[in-house]
Amino acid sequence: MTAAPRGTGRTDRLVLPGVLTAEQAAATVAGIAAVQRADGAVPWFRGHHLDPWDHIEAAMALDAAGEHQRAEAAYRWLARHQNPDGSWYAAYPDTPDGVDAAHPTDRGQESNFCAYIAVGVWHHYLSTGDDAFLDSMWPTVTAAMEFVLALQQPGGEIGWRRDPDGTPVTDALLTGCSSIYQALRCALAIAEHREEPQPDWEVSVGLLAHAIRSHPERFLPKDRYSMDWYYPVLGGALTGAAAKERIDEGWERFVVPGTGVRCVVPNPWITGGESCELALALWVMGESDRAVDILQWIQPHLRAEDGMYWTGYVFDDQVVWPEERTAWTAASLLLAVAALGGDEATIAVFGGERLPTGLESGCC
């Protein structure tokens, strides 16, 4: 199977009435591209740090915009900087001399950060049809999955990190595990495409799904955070009536009508990343109208004059905070718009209808 190649530098698929015009989309894409270094790395903003998950989110947004060479450079950076155990460190500095891999600012290794490579690589392949790229990144993906699954607990949940001294942390985070669930399904899609079955991964996906759906007690209590609310839906573990029930239950706690989505209750602070991710989760549920509403709400508060997006907005004080425009916030907006606009690769990795589900577990 080889998908048709797509052109580069196209933003027509990122136009959404009331949210982004073609010119606005182009400015946002250009803003992310300006943050990217010559070696492919995409820090939060120049002079700040890079983390693998947000780096991949930016790469996916570049692919959605048709900037495939830039996206590939981002994945090549990850391949070059992968640790021998298949992981990446949690944070690297934005250093002009390119010595970031030797001097990470956080030597912890977070499981969901490492797993997300599978989502990005599969998204890039679906965007480009580049089998040579997929072949070359397969060892990187498999090593990352093995690192992540070494942290899986008997109940299916996955410990959220290894400490800098290598000690595995057994505590699990619902948000992180929901993201890992999506990543493992993308990894299985790559394996299926390559005709290289991974039965152990299939079992692990089933166990993880069961833990997310049926055992909230296996995760650290973080229900003040909106990500813990919507991520089981965004990651694809909860669908149908269960997804709708979960979103409806938390709507009044986290959504500020006309403004956006709180990061954490009860703080009067909405954030672009959480708002855009909830919009994407709503799209996954088939509620595109509500998704568009949220994307429209945040534009007056978070869109900067240069087309990038502020991280957050304190609505009680009507001020932007913190005063930073992050590549990953802009990327989350573009990916939500791409899904709503019909971008096939983005639909495939977030809609999940064709992603393998592994061996479903009904026990434990």
Secondary structure, DSSP 8 states (H G I E B T S, - for coil): -------SS--GGG-BTTTB-HHHHHHHHHHHHHHS-TTS---SSTTSEE-HHHHHHHHHHHHHTT-HHHHHHHHHHHHHH--TTS---SBEE--TTS-GGGS-SB--EEHHHHHTHHHHHHHHHHHH--HHHHHHHHHHHHHHHHHHHTTB-TTS-BEEEE-TTS-EEEEE-HHHHHHHHHHHHHHHHHHHHHT---HHHHHHHHHHHHHHHH-GGGS---TTBHHHHHHHHHTTSS-HHHHHHHHHHHHHHHEETTTEEBSBTT-SEEEHHHHHHHHHHHHHTT-HHHHHHHHHHHHHHHB-TTS-BBSEEETTTTEESS--B-HHHHHHHHHHHHHHTT-HHHHHHHH-TTS---S-----
